[in-house]
Amino acid sequence: MQVGWTELTEARERLMLAMSNGVRSVRDSNGEEVTYASVSEMRSTLRFLDSEIAKRKGARKPPSTIYLNSSKGL
């Protein structure tokens, strides 16, 4: 089952709200509660949600490596 864009953005909003309030537990739209072990785990989940939302929007991730090929023109 693939999660839709709307569900991802709602999950992101709930996670951001919990982080801003200093809470490590988040209740999803189904009523299930997720308790994160640390703030770094929450940040990791937030990065994952951001990347999935970007994929659904069609945004491309900027390249992490750029290769240059040059010559003296000889």
N, C-alpha and C positions, 0 to 999 in steps of 0.2 A: 504494500500500500504506500503510495507516494503522498506526502504531506503537501498541501497546497500553499500558495503564496500567502494567503490570508492567515492561515494557521501559524506559519513561520513568523510573520510580523507580529501577531498577537503574543506568541511565545517570547519573542525578543522584547516586546514592551513589558511583559510581566517580569522577565529577568532583569531588565534595566531598573524597574521600579523596586524590586527586591534589593538589588545592589545599592541603589541610592538610599534605601532605608536601613541598610546594614543587616538585612535578613538573609539567611542562607537557604531558606525554604521557599519553593515556588509551587503554587497549585495551578495545574493546567485546566483547560476548558472541560475536560472529562471529570474533573474533581480529584484527580490523582496528584499527590504531593511528591515533589522531588526535593531532597535535601542535599545540598552540595557540601563536600568536605572542606573546601577552602574557597577563597576569593579567586585564586588562580584557576581553579576548576570552572568557576562561573565565567571568568574572562575567556577561557578556552571555548566554552559553550557559546558565548556571545560571538566570538570570531567565526565559529562554525555556522551559526545562524546567519550572520552577515554574508558569508560566502554563499550559502544556499539561497538566500534572498537575491543576491546579485546574479546568480545563475538563472533564477526564474525570471528576473527582469531583463535578461539578455546582456547584462554588463559583462565585460571581459576583464579578467584580472590583468593588471599590468605585468609585462614580462619581468622575470626576476634576473635574467641574464641577456645581455645584448652582445652579439658577436660582430666585430668590425673586421672588414677585409680591405686592406689598402695596398697600393703599389706605387712605385715611382713613375709609372706610365711608360716604362721602357719596353 
